Amino acid sequence: MLEIQGLSKTYGNNVAVDNVSFSVPDGQVGILLGPNGAGKSTIIKSIAGLLRYKGAIRIQGLPARSMDAKKVFAYVPEIPNMFDALTVREHIEYIRMAYSSDITDEEVDEILREFEMEDKQEKLGNELSKGMMQKVSICCALAVKPRVILLDEPMVGLDPAAIKKLKEIVLDLRNKGVTVLISTHMLEMVEELWDIMFVMEKGHIVGSYTKKDAEGRDLDELFFAMTG
Ligand code: ATP
């Protein structure tokens, strides 16, 4: 379970996120949907502990800032960060050690295979395209075996095959009871994935819907009715 209560974040005089509260139940896929600048990344970065903010965030019942919470979640940033001098495999090994993950070599092989990265394992961080960095970033997150995973605009920069694979992985994570939060400005990318959706505009949540609320309704219409 991921719980956000009264989250606010300002950059100078700019209120990026204004008193936002929402939660994603265990084993569900939550979507933060909204245009550029709505505040989605600010929320995800706050949960990930990269920003100072006002409000309370709990991950699996633990304060998000606690070390125990940090052990159970993984974060895939919008813009992946790579070490120039580490190979693809070494990036995953590094995360595996840092998180004391019990993932096996075979499971790492399987993750790499899923993203067709097996033959790219020895490539260095500074030899990777943006799309490949994004895939490595997702592989690293999966290597943590997280209970909660945050994906910030994860489809941007991925080729169609990788998007398809990522969607399968998200559904697989959900089947395993992992809680997922995805930010996106592209409704069509998440249509078959979501359980609960939070529509954002100018730092606020202007609508929240469960899959059941939206049954039989046209999602685009719903979205435009909320955002005008
Ligand atoms: P995008 O997909 O473009 O990142 P977003 O919905 O994720 O959009 P945020 O990146 O959270 O939105 O930005 C919310 C607001 O905060 C915007 O007005 C943005 O200009 C501002 N903002 C974000 N990061 C910073 C920063 N480091 N310094 C100053 N203002 C920022």
Boltz pocket constraint, residues with backbone or C-beta under 6 A from the ligand:
constraints:
  - pocket:
      binder: B
      contacts: [[A, 11], [A, 14], [A, 15], [A, 16], [A, 34], [A, 35], [A, 36], [A, 37], [A, 38], [A, 39], [A, 40], [A, 41], [A, 42], [A, 43], [A, 153], [A, 185]]
      max_distance: 6.0
